Amino acid sequence: MHFKSNVCYNKNMPKVINHDEVRGKLLSQCLNLFSHEGYGSLTMRKIAKALNVSTGTLYHYFDSKEDLFRQLVEYITHQDLFDVEKALQGADTFSERVDALLRFFIDREDYFLNQVIIWMDYTRQQGEGTEAEPGPREALVQYEQGIIRLLGIEKEVARFILAAINGLVIQRYIDGGRTSLATQSILIRQYLLGQEEQGSL
């Protein structure tokens, strides 16, 4: 017995667009763009041109440059925390988790350099002491909370780790890589393991 379908398929039917996927692809291209061009020099028109989309398409997903940047911060932070948690899977001891965390940052040095450049540029554009909400300051809080959860440490220790890594990335950028990433990472590791032995974490 054969049943005749009442559903008509039209080859010319419009393709279903996954807007979250498109938004994610646009945001993933914006990190390098903001890093190289600077927050202040970019407009929605320039961003659209760099991303090879129409200005109308960009405004469909983002109300303004400020809204785009806000979503970029949220997108990057969420992705980073997801990736670092994945990188620490299988690391059972504290030393293993520290090693995995440092390796995660070392392997992504260029990425985090671009991120630091963007955060600094945006904060400077907003003016000293201005609360960027949400923005880099909120992202730092989320990174701190992520490290606290993954390593089981106090807030100030998590803040030290972030400060050490961000400072190391900037130092290497300024001195052309003469500061050894491996050596400094070992020193950070030794400090953390020493603090754990003393019960100071």
N, C-alpha and C positions, 0 to 999 in steps of 0.2 A: 504494500500500500504506500502510495506517495502522497505527501502533504504539500500543498502549494503555499509558499510563504507569502504573506501579505506585506512583507517589508521590502521596500524598494531601495536599492543602493544606487546612489548617484556619484559617479566618479568626480563630479565637479563640486561635491559638498565641501564646505570649508573645513580645513584641518583644525582639530581641537588643539588649542594652545595651552600648555602648562605654564601658567603665569608665574608660579613660584620658581620653576626651573629657569625661565627666561630672566627673572629678576636676579636669581643667583648667579647666572652667567654674566650678567652686566656688572654686578658687584664684584665678582672675582677678577674682572679686568681693571677695576678702578684703583686697586692698591698701588700698582706700579705707576699708574697715571698720576695720582695725587702726589706720589713720592717724587716723580721726575719733574712735574710741572708746578707743584706747589698749590696749596689750597686756595690762596688768594687770587692767583692768576687764572683760575679755571672758571668758566661759566657753563651753564647747561648746554649752550650751543657748541662750545669747544669740546665738552665731554661727549656729546652725541657724535660729533665728527670723529673723535678719536676712537669711539666704540663702533663706528660705522653703522649707526642707526639714525633714524630721523629724530629731530627734536621732539616731535609729537609722541613718538614711541617712548622716549626717555621720560617725558612728562606724564605718560600713562602710568608709569611705575613709581615715579618720584615727584612729589609736589614742588620741590626746589632743590638747589644744590645742598642746602642745609639738611633737608630731609634725606637726600641721597647719602650724605656723609654719615648721618645718624644711623641709617640702615647698614652702611658699610661697617661701622664700628660693631654693631650688633652681629652682623654676619661673620666678621673675622673672629670676634671673641667666641662666638658659639662654635665655630669650626675648629679653632685652636684648642679649646677645652675638650672637644670631642676627640681630636687627634691625639692630644697628650694622654688622655685617659686610655685610649687604645694602645698607645706606645708603652704604657705601664702595666698592661695586662700580663700576668704571669710573673711579675716581679713581686716576690713574697716578702722578702726582708727589707728593712729600711735602707740598707746600703744598695740593694738591687734597684729599689725605687729611685733613689738619688741618682744612680748611674744612668738609669733609663731617662730620667728627666733632663739631666745635663746633656745626654746624647741627643735628645729631641731638639734642644735649643742649638747645639753645635751643628747638627745636620741642616738646620734652617737659618743659618746666620744671615744670609742675604735677605731672606724674607723678613726676619725680625728687624734688620737694619732699616728696611723700607718702612716698616711699621713705626719704628721710633721716630724716623724723619717726619712722617705724616703727623704723628701725635704732637711733636714739638712745634711743627709749623702751624697746625690748627690752633694749639693753645696760645701761640704767639699772636695769631690773627685775632683771637678773641679778646686779648688783652690780659695783662698780668692780674691774677687774683679773680678772674671771671670764672664762674661756675659753668662748666660745659656739661649740661645734663640733658640727655645722656651723651657721653663723649669719652675721650681718653681717660678722664678721672674715674668714670664709672667702669670702664674696661679694666683699669688697674685693680679696682676692688674685686671684680669678678675673677681676674687672674689670681689674686691673693687667695680668694675663697677656694678656688680650684686646687691650688698648691696645698693649702691647709688640709683640704679633704683627702688629697692623694697621698700626702706624706704624713699626715697626722701630727702637724707641728703648730706652734703658736703663730699668731698674726705677724708679730714683728720679725720672726724668722723667715716667714714667707715673703715679707716685704724686703728683707735683706737679700734673698735669692733673686728677686726681680730687679732690685737696684744693682746687684753685682752683675747680672747678665746684661741688662740694658747698658750699664756703664762700660762693660767689656766690649760690647758691640760698637759703641761710639768711639772708644779708645782705639780699637783696631781700624776703624774707618779713618780716624784722624792720622794715625801713625803708619798707615799703609800696610797694616797687617803684621807689623814687627812684634807686637805683643802676642805671645803664644796663647792661642785659644786652649790648647790641650793642657798647658802648664797651669793656667789660671783656673781651669775647670777642676784640676786635681786639688788646687788649694781650696776652692769652694767645697769640694767633696770632703777634704780632710777636716775642715772647720765643722761641717754639719755632722760628720760621724763623731768628732770629738765632743760636740755639744750633746749628741745622743748618749754617749757613754757617761757624761756627767749628769744626765737627766735634766738638761736645760732646754729641751725642745717643747 
